[in-house]
Structures are given as C-alpha cells and as structure tokens.
Amino acid sequence: MTTNIIKKWLIGCIAFVALVGCNSEQKQDTNANAQQQKQYQWKLVTSWPKNFPGLGLGPETFAKYVNEMSAGRLTVKVYGAGELVPGFEVFDAVSQGTADMGHSGAYYWKGKMPAAPIFSAIPFGMTATEFNAWLHFGGGLEMWQALYKPFGVVPMAGGNSGAQFAGWFKKEINSVEDLKGLKMRIPGLGGEVLKRAGAIPVNLTGGEIFSSLQSGAIDASEWVGPYNDLAFGFHQAAEYYYSSVWHETGTNLEFLVNEKALNSLPEDLQKIVEVAARAVNQNMLDEYNARNNNALQTLINKHNVQVKQFPVDVMLALKNYTKEVIEEKANADETFAKVWASYSEFLTNARQYNDLTMKAYYENR
C-alpha cells in the first residue's frame, strides 16, 4: 500500500468517525431537546377542603410556583379532599399512582408505619423552627425518606402551622377527671395520649368536624388555631376555646410524591418540585404567624369567645402520659425507636440553646 493510499484511507476513517460522532451528538441533543420540551401534567390530592386557608392554599401555591418556574412544562392540578380520593386515602393514592402527588399530615399513616407521626407532630415536642432544622440539617429528612421508600413515595416538608391550640370543648376542663369519656377529634399521638387519660379519640377530616360538634357526635375537637378555626366557624358549635399548646407544638405537613413520577421528570423539573416544596414549607408558616392573632382578636372581640387554659395538673398529666406512650412505641417498634432517638437528641440540644436565647428574650421582652 502506497503512502498516498494510506493517507487517503486514514483521512476517510477520521471523517467516518467524525460523522458518526456528530450523528451521535445530534441524536443526544435531539433527545435532550425533546425531553426539555415535553410537557407533564400531574394530579395532586389533598386531605383538606379545596382552597381552605393555610392548609388548602399550600398545594395551590405549590402548583403556581411549579408552573411559573417550569414555564408551563410541568402543570399540577390540585384536588381537595373527596374530589378525587377521600382525605384519609391520600397516601395510598400517591403510592399506587392514582395521583402523582399528595398533601397531608404524616400522623394519619400511623396504622401503616408507627414512626410516621414523628414527622408531623409529637406532644410536647419541637417547635416549627426546631423541626425544620432537624429535618433539613439533623438527618430527619433522610429517615423520613427511608420510612416511605418501601411504598414508592418520596416525602418533602409541605408547610407548618406552628403551635396549635388545644381546641374547642363543649364543657370546661377543670381537672383530669373532665377528660374521662370525652369524645374528641384528635389525630396522631395526641389522640393516644388523651385515650390514656380516659378520653375517646375520634379521627375525622377537617370538613367533618363542625357538623360532628354541632350534632353532639363529638364533645370536643382540635383543628389548627384561630386562623383556620375562625374559617370553619367552630365558635358556633362549642363554647370553650383552650389555647394550651401541648399536642401539636409545630405541626409539619407533607408533600407526598410518587417516586416513579418524580424519576420520570428531567433533572431540572425534579429540582423545581423540590425547591417549590421548600418554598411553600416556609411560606405557610409565615402565613400562620401573620394571620393567627388577627383571627384570634376577631373571635374575642366580635364573637365574644373566651380563651381558656388547661389547669396545671391537666398539663402535667398529659405530659406524663406522653412519656408513657412514646416509651411503649419505642419498645414495640425498632424504626420508631431509631427515629425517636434522633428526634429527642436534637430536641434536647435545641432546647438548651433556646432556653439561653429565645426563652430568656421572651421573658425580658
């Protein structure tokens, strides 16, 4: 083979390789562009009435953020409780793929996972600020994700209502004896603590509470706090409003995402979902902090509601029962014990620091 022939052969090989490479790159670019241009439509189911203040507006805000940040490539349609699935079936709907996302509270799933309530509200537990710190910088989120992983669900913090009032009662609570036989709507570990005190916890969605109070099906109910309680008009169904914070000291809500649906999105849209959820998480807490006191003043000044507090002996009893319930659950479930160990250690450290700073500041202020 002559030198010229060899040169021509080499030039031909190089050109062929370059052509193949260009075609491959063009195909990759075409595929990437197609993925970038593809539009996705998701369904999001909730445990709350459609557009309900605070809780119900969180998913709507999330959908708005996602649509804007993705320039319409990912749109999310929000369904209120009962529109697509009942409020207490949100987790199953997301797990089974009936819906791509959900918005609810982790304490509703304690029957599936005993440790789930830790990711919503623990009586005498963390405040909203402390919980968010544990979740995002203390290992809580990783534990939460591992807990939901077998169900094909990815959890994300989806808002926080802050410290919740003890609730509405049709009779005064003057002693622990007054809790015995009391039928009260209260979910999660708070319900188990009240049961230990002799009460009868009842699980109802938000939309069922008013009629149940009014009819006498229940004697008392917690919900959230003044902002939401005023919206539901609970002052028309129960006379006594107790502010004593104990059962939900900083209630975390959750976005539930179907894992397959999330993984089917391009990476940029996955990040948009994550960032939008994080934004809503803070936005909701800000909203409650801004609205609660105005609503409380309306209840007091316009509707003549008298705000009361539990007697000291009632609070001490509830605190002791809480310790008993948590200890029993930790002994009965290894995962609960593991998550609780992380939660309680973080709470101890946070309390030490906050006692030196915010507690002292509140007293001085």
Steps between C-alpha positions, in 0.01 A plus 500: 500500500650832390539801729227695316256213527569468872443874548171484310392199707584677828320816393197292409501325838528829687216648298285195566566513876429872504176446310388225738593717796305794364198283435520363854530849647213621284283211621591576861425868449171412330403267784596759760305769317198274470513429873536870572195582287277218627212612718392314813163518675477384861211440736538608863247376759464648848344427837353851521201681352578668169665842548462485878709778664854393589485124460303499177676796342842338543449250214354775280807716562722203422322445168539869415873500579564184296310631199687831507848356558457233232346743249200270474695180436365352824146584604336375819123472549395506865206296630348569841400225741230282348529640148717217371568291812389531865724707726635200690590312179753751370804287585358190327404703193856627461656162579282324241547767236138614496644844567851628437508702821318552826487752782414380849634428848723207591310417819212368289717203393588363845306183417743429216815626671511551878783753460309721254351738761849612602518675164187700570448581867620365833328619820732731694742473209685733268385840382471562126844662485662217693329236288608656171857515630493131596338400174738682267822513702465231767438185297122499535424521128716200419316292763167618366593407144616155613170447683288572190736332250332153511174665393656674199434840655744790539411738787581869512415756767183675382429776748467549872207642696714588801378443856138386503229580754370219721161542337127552548304338782130487580579487870769649722811300583576561866678174583626176351165344596329723244691324222352160580242389246557814292452429128755719325616532143878479528746305278844352550679447827295777661196278465680209662606720790144620557381142486744420779330778700161336448376694197371349175701625199311525170661533158318742269603705199478877536178524302321263742583680825241778515196280439632241747544765768163653428315169507671380817672210326816634661546711815817679396739549212842636429564627149779752452466842658308828471566560128351168393255462789334830415467393136311187606283690749567268792396774743143433390519135608706500824522753779843448655821575309823376659830647385729265696761374255591136563402249230628676186777742586612558141303284260688398187294432188625298209516484125490138388648428156466178305858382456452376142331823397781704653773294334326531162559876504814664358746601770413869480129430559585270791693787655209737439267265690747487789557876513129583467418267792771661712365846419144402592627347823626838619221700339228316691665554838536870420132517410387342826725729702350798319133396517448320829487794737272709278260206485524454876409864560199457273387196699540691828368843404235416240381157612559537876712186521675450834845346469587265785798290605519150642572479873859414593408150619340421163812609312724296732281194453508535120878537510541186711266302275699620198818353648322168559363482145833584337689250716256223412520576129880510506506160672253353251647630174868515409455769237302720739778463756768595246316808374401604851862477617604746228201729563538509878876561487449793265216633717722490810773700328254749353330550834830571674585771251149648483477516879809720494376717217134517398345393831699763686424754230123437515506546874704821476286636220 
